[in-house]
């Protein structure tokens, strides 16, 4: 404590800590080894998180010296996962049994958005609530599931609920995300995500690269680039961090291919070469328009949204300006 004078009487109120014993089961049998993700909701609005590993023939794990309050638990094992919420009172010794729900399964195929050819050997990373820590670490080092020679993938242990798949270059030569895909799946269900389009990590040789004469920006509706002469409205509220980012034209080069085709700052790019941006993702679509992906003389067709209407234009990549 600070700010106290010598001789000041101080009274401390001691709150008894709580204890919790958790048993994980799958069907009628205890689960001997499983992970527990613990989130404590603090009275001041903050949270603290922790991860424990149970290794017991009875499937039980004891947590002691717990602060009283609200807790969110996620148990994860080979057999499945389950979420549970509870409130611990001061000095309480609670015991609960968690029945694991079976994992969901996902499958699909990853194709190059321009050529339609399979993207083979791409690592598939799952981001859902309560994913297994080891699975994510393995994917980061290229040891997780990958697309096969036909671009197909199958994931056997997926958290039920909503989440996102990230596809990255399997040999980590390019840390950029090739494609993203949202999913929503129930426990014990196998879902087919169908065809997912991404952008190959292969780049056009520097001597062969062309220039479209435009600059793009990923932004939300609130933060989007404005047409020439239009000022953005004053911000009256904080931007939602979860608001989706779309692909916009930020600037065009005077007399460049984009300018000659009628592309304007403030246009939203909703399609590239006949593929909807929503079918791939904004980041992948932006890479399609980057100089490293465009060959000199190559034709690129853009579908643009402007002032409530749609317009399709075709650009021919010109010589890069040095």
Buried (B, 14 or more C-beta within 10 A) or exposed (E): EEEEEEEEEEEEEEEEBBBBBBBBBBEEEBBBEBBBBBBBBEEEEEEEEEEBEBEBEEBBBEBEEBBBBBBBBBBBBEBBBBBBEBEBEEEBEBEEEBBBBBBBBBBBBBBBBBEEEBBBBBBBBBBBBBBBEEBEEBBEEBEBBBBBEEBEBEBEBBBBBEBEBBBBBBEEEEEEBBBBBEBEBEBEEEBEBEEBBBBBBEEBEEEEBBBBBBBBBBBBEEBBBEEEEEEEEEEEEEEEEEEEBBBBBBBBBEEBBBBBBEBBBBBBBBBBBEBEBEEBBBBBBBBBBBBEBBEBEBEBBBBBBBEEEEBEBEBBBBEBEE
